[in-house]
């Protein structure tokens, strides 16, 4: 009986050792560029973009409330989007640890001003999208 169990264990071990690890996980090996896309919209289903809106990003809520120390600024395109890259956030070459975190966003457009707070931005891969409704 021990020989049979040992034999089955050996067959299973060899089967697992020979499995290919290629496939969908390969995409995680790639360096996916990071970005924050702020989209200004007029409706809660994101179908009415606001072109030409000014997007200001601040490090602190106090700076946003006082309109001081704007960290980044941009203008939305015809899709209501402005994209900020990791290079934009890392403008002083501080590195990921210094620039990751929560940011405060102020969007001005269509005669309206709206503020929002980002999720904690890790800045490691992929695009983070944030919709701000101007109503």
N, C-alpha and C positions, 0 to 999 in steps of 0.2 A: 504494500500500500504506500509506503514511504517513497518507493521508487516511482510510482505513478504520480504522486503529488509533486515530487521534485521534477519529474519530466514535464508535467503541465506548467509548472512555474517557469522552467527554463524556456519552454516554447512561448509563453506569454511575454517574458522578458525580451526574447529575441524579436518578437513581433513589434513590441513598442519601440525598441531601439532602432529598428529599420524603417519606422514611419517617416515619411517626408514632412518637413516642417515648412515647406513652401506654400504659398497661396495668399489668402487675404491678409495675413499678418505682415506681408512684405511692405504694404503701404505705410505701416507704422515705423519702418526703418528710415523713411524719407524725412527730410527737413521741410515741413510745411510752413510757409511764411505766415507770420502772425499779423493781424490787423484788427482795428476797431472800426466798424461801419456805423455811423450815426445817421439815421434816416428820419427826416422831418415829414410828418403826415398830418392830414386834417381829419382823419377818421380812425376809428378803432380797429378797422379791418385792413388798414394799410394800403388802401387802393387810391388815395388822393395825395400824392407826394407834393411837397412844397419845394420848388426850385428857388435858388438864390437866398436861402436862409443862412444866417450866420451862426456857426457852431463854435462855442468857446468851451475849452476844457480847463478846469482848475484842479489844483492839488488839494485844496481845502475848501470846506463849505463857506468859511468866513471870507476867503478871497472871492468866491463866486458872489456872495451877497453884497460885497463892497465893490465888485467890478475891478479888483486889483490883481496883479500878478497872473495874467492870463498865461497858462502853460502852453496851450496849442489853440489855434484857430483855423477855421476853414469855412468854405461856402458850399452849400449843397448843389449838386448837379441837377439835370432835368429829371432824374429819378428820385430826387429828394435826398440823395446820399452824399456823404463826404467820408472818405476813408483815411484813417490815420494809421500809419505803419509803426512797427517797432522802432525803426530808425527815427521817426518823428518823435516818439516818446523818449527815446534815448539820445536826444539831441546834444547832451553834454557828455556822452560816452561814459555814463555812470554804471552801466551794466544792468542786467535783469533784476537783481535783488533790490537795486535802488529805485527802479521805476515801476515794479509791479505793485498792485494795490487797488484801492478804490479811488475813483475820480468823480468830480462834480461837473455836470454838463449843463450849459445854458444855451438854448436855441432861440434865436430871434428871427422871426419871419412872418409875413402876412399880417403885420401890425400886432403881433402877439409875441409874448415871451414865455417860454416854459423851461423848467429846470428838471433835471433827473440825476440820479446817482447810478454809476456803473456797478456791476457785480465786481467781485474781487478779480482783477485782471492778472493772470499768470504770465501772459505774453510768451507762451511756449509754442503753440502751433494753431493754425486755423484762423478763421475770421469770426469775430464776435460781433453780432449785430444788435443794435439798440434802437428802438423806435421811440421817438418823442412826438407826442401829439400837440399840435399848435391849435388850441381852441379857446 
